[in-house]
Amino acid sequence: MQEVSFIPGNKALAEKLINCDGNIFVLMDEHTHRFCYPRISEILPHKHHQIIIGAGEEHKNLKTCEYIWKQLRESGADRKSVVLNLGGGMVTDIGGFTAATYMRGISFINLPTSLLGMVDASIGGKNGIDVDSFKNMVGTFKLPDQIIIWPDFLDTLPDKEWNNGMAEVIKHALLAGNELWEKIQNVIAVHEINSKPFKFAISTLLPEIIKVKSQIVKADPEEKGDRIYLNFGHTIGHGLESYSLAHDSHPISHGEAVLMGMISEGYLSNKLCDLSKDELQSLIQTIRKIHVIHSVKGKAIPEIMKFVKSDKKRASGTLSIPLLKHIGTPIVISGISENDLIESVHFYNSLVG
């Protein structure tokens, strides 16, 4: 498992980047090109190429891959070249995938610029794209050469992106339980959400938050065992996100979908496992401080279930879902009925108001 490097300032970041062998191709979306690239342009090796793609999950598709591959080819990228993925989860997902497949694989570095990217998407070597609104349907397992965490980028994020990343922060804390869950609950309880003290407190916990995923991935790099625990909230969450991508002019974010999914799957944890009502309420109350509950339209639920049932984690026709036996004790449950899945979405809707 590739170790994660925490970089304290510009000088240390420059030293990391200047050691790259081969031509560097900086992949970024429109937003990170505008807000993040200027912060590092002067410390990048003098000869580097820029590849700019559209921002948003709707651009994480084969068409964008073809554009990236073409840019690499026309700019002379060879087997010694390096792709530097400068962006959030969408950029590191598609950047890792295109690098892993260009000329049968070239090196890449993840330099995440969002909270979501820092704590989750850039770590673990899962790279992929969406196909016909199905999340991450095509992808690879390939580790980046480096993962560089530079917290200064967090200053560039709007509040919406902080909330997006907090979904994965909360998920990691639910999986870890004990100390980290208490710390996250305390930060959310004590500080006004998205205030400077709140953001500073979360940034100081980044090493602990990232360690949760890093340890799980190190033990199970290709998701053949415990790595599936990291999908808590994502089975129903991806169904909601995929539906929104297919139908909404302004689709819900990945983080919002995961927050919704964690409430629904928290309900299933209470119904099907031993998660106590008090633990379920603790989960819900923490999420509600980040996420405003709004209804999932009843007419959308059948199609959401189609997305859920086509989930890439199905094996032999059976969908395995990670739930919580207790906070800090994940467990995988197989063969959950569609009625239970639908009931969990109705439970989420019952919290509106």
N, C-alpha and C positions, 0 to 999 in steps of 0.2 A: 504493500500500500504506500502510495506517495505521501510523504510527510508534508504537512501544511506549514508554510513559512509566514510568520507574522512580522511585518516590516514596519518599524517605528517612524521612518521619515524618508524624505526624498533621497538622501545620500545612500541609505541602505537599499532603497528600491533601485536606484541607478546601478549600484554594484551588482544586484541580482540580474538585471536586464542586460547589462553590457557584456556579460559572460556568455551570452547565447552564441552558438556557432551557426553559421549559415545565414541566409537572408531571412529577415523578420517580416512577416505579413501581419499587420494589426487589423483584426476583424472587430468591427464595432457597429452598433446601430446608430440611427440618426441622433438619438438622445446622448449616448455616451460619446459620440464624436463631438457633440457641442459642449457638453459639460465636463467630461472626464479626460478626453484626449489632450486638451490644452494643459492639463496639470502634469502630464508626463511626457509631452512631445519633446521637450528640450533634454530630457534625460534618457530618451531612447537612443539606441545606436543611430548614427547619422543617416545611414542608408537603410531605410525601411519603407515598406509599401502600405498604403491604406486601402482597406476594403470596407465599404460602408453599405449596410443593408437597412431595410425598413424596420421600424421598431414595433414590437407587439407580437403576441403569440401567433397571430394570423399569418406572419411571415416565416414561421418555422416549418417550411415545407420544401418539397423537392425542387420547385421553381427557384427558390432562393439558393438551394444547394448548387444548382446548375450555374447560377450567376457567380457564386463563390469559386467553384472549380474553374470556370472560364477566366476569372480574374487572376487566379493563381497561375494558370497555364500561360496566359498572355503576358504576365509579368515575370515569367521565367522561374517559377518555383520548381525546385527539384527535390530529390530525396533528402537533402541536407537542410532544406528550409524549415522554418519554425513559424507556426501560426500562434499569435498572441491574442487570445480571446479576451477583449476588453469590454465587459458588459455584465448584465444580469444573467438570470438563468436561461433565457432564450438564446442569448449569444453563446454562452458556454456549451449549451446543448447542441446547437447546430454547428458551432465552430469545432467542437470535439468530433462530431460525426463527419464533417467534411474533411478534416485533417486525417482522421482514421481511415478514410476511404480514398483519398487522393494519392495516386501512384502506389496503391496498396498500403498507405499509411506513412504519414510524416509526423514529426514531433509537434506538440502543441503545449502551450502554457495557459493556464487559467488565471486571469487577474480580475476577479469579480468586483463589480462596482456597486452592487445592491446588497442589502441585508440578506435577502433570499439567496442570492448567489454565494455569499460568503459562508452562510451556515449550512447550505444544503446542495444547491444545484451544481456547484463547481467541484464538489468532492465526490469521489467514489468511482469515477470512470464510466458512468452511464451517460451515453451520448445518443441523441436521437432527434427525429422530426415527427411531425403529425401528418397523418394521411386521412383526407376526407373528414376532418374534425376529430378523428380518433387520436387521443394523446399518445405521443411517443411510440407510435405503432412500429416504426422502423428505426433501428439503431444498432449501436455497438457497445461492447465493453472494452474500453481502452483507457488506461490511465494517462493523465497529462504528465509531462516531464516535471512540471512544477505547478504548485498551487500557491499563489502569493496573495496574502491577505493584507491589504493596505487600508486600515480603518478610515483614513482621511477622506476616502470616497463617500463615506456615509453622509458627509456634509452636503453632498449634492442632491440627496434624495428628497422628493416631496413626501408629505405625510402618508399619502396613499401607498407608496412603495415601502415605507416603514411597516405599515399594517400588513402588507403583502408578506414581508419577511417574518413578521411576528408569528405567522401561522406555523412556520417550521420551527421557530424558537420554542413555541408552546408544545409542539409535537415532540421535539427532542426532550423537553423537560418531563413530559408525561411518560415517555419511555424510560427515562433515567430515574424518575421518582425522587424520593428523599430530599437530599440537600438542594439539588438544582431546581426541582419543582417548587420548593419553599422559597428559594431566592427569586425565581421568576414571579411567583405570586406576590412576593413582598414588593418587588419593583413596580408591578402593575397597581398594587394597592396604595403605595405611598406616593407615587409620582403621577402628575397629570400626564395622560397619554400623549406622546409625541412632544412633550416639553423637553428642553435642553437637559435637565437632570435625568429624565427618563431615558433619553437616547444615550447619555453618557453612561448610565448604569448598565444598560444592555450591552454597550460596546465593551465595557470592562469584563463582561461575562463571556465574550466571544470564544476565548480558548476552551472554556468548559463546555459550551454549547456545541462547538465543532467536534470536540473529543467524543461526544456521544456517537455521532455518525461515523467518525473515523475508526473507532474501535469495532463497531459492528461490521463495517465494510472490510476491515483488515481480516476479520475472521471468516467472512463469506463474500469474497469479491464479486462473484457472478450470480448472486441471489439464488443459491441452491438450498439455503437454510434460513438462518436467523435474520438475514438482511431484509426479508419480507416484512419484518416488524416496522421498518422505516416507511412502509406504505400505510400506516395507520392514518385514517381520514382520507386516504387517496382513492379508495375503490369507489365510494359514493361521490367523493369530491371530483374525481375525473369524469364521472358520468354527468355531473352538474356542469362542469367546465366545458365538456365536449358539446353538450346540448346548447349552452350559451354561445359557443364559438360558431355553431351551425345556424343559429337563429337570431342572435341579438346584434344590433348595430354597434353596441358598446358592450362587448362580452365581459363577464365577471373575470377578475384576475385569478391566477392560480392560487394565491394565498387565500382569497375570499372563499373559493371553492373548497379548499382544504379545511378551513375553519367550519364551514357548513358540514362538511363530511365528518369531521371529528365529533360534532354534536350528534349526528345521526349514528355514527359508529359507537359513540359513547353510550347511546341508548341501547344498541345491540349488545354492548358489553355488559350492561346492567341486566338485560333480559336473558342473555344466553350464557354469560359467564358469572363470575362472582363479584363484579364491580359493584360496590355498595351505592346506595342512593346518595349518601353524603359525598362520596368520591365523584359521582356523576354530577351532582350540583356544584362541586368545586370546579370541575372541568367547565361546566356551562357558564358559571359566573365569571371565570377568568377569561373565557373567549368573548363573552358579551361586552367586556370592557374594551375589546379591540374591534369587534364586529357588530354592526347593527343588523339584527334579525329582520329578514324580509321574506315574504312567502314564496315558495316554489309553486308555480301554477299547476293546478291539478291535471290539466290537459297535457302538461309537459311530462308528467311522471312516466307514462308508458315508454316514451322515447328515451328518457333518461335511463330506464331499466335496460333498454337495448344496448346503450353504451356500456352500462355496468356489466352486463352479461357477456359482452364481447371483449372484456378486459383481457389484456395480454398475459395476465398472471393466471389465467385458467389452465388447468391441467386435466386431460381426459374428461372434458366437459364439466368439471367441477371448479367452482370459484372458491379460492382460499382467501379469507380475509383476516388480517391481523386485528385483534381486539385487545381489550385490557381486562385481565383477571383482577388486577389491582393497579393503581397508579404506580408505575415502576415495574410492573410484571406483565409484559405483553404475551399474548398467546394466539396461535393461528387456529381459526375455526373453518372447517370445510362444509360444503353442502347447505349453506344458509338458503332458506326458501325465498322466492321472490316476494311472497307476502310479508316476510319479516323485513326485507329491504324497503318495500313500499311503506310499511308501518313506521320505519325509522325516519323516513322523509316527512311523513305526517306528524311525527313527534317534533321534528324541527319546526314545522309550520305552527305547531301548537304554542310555540314560545313567542310568536309575534305579538307585539304590544307591550 
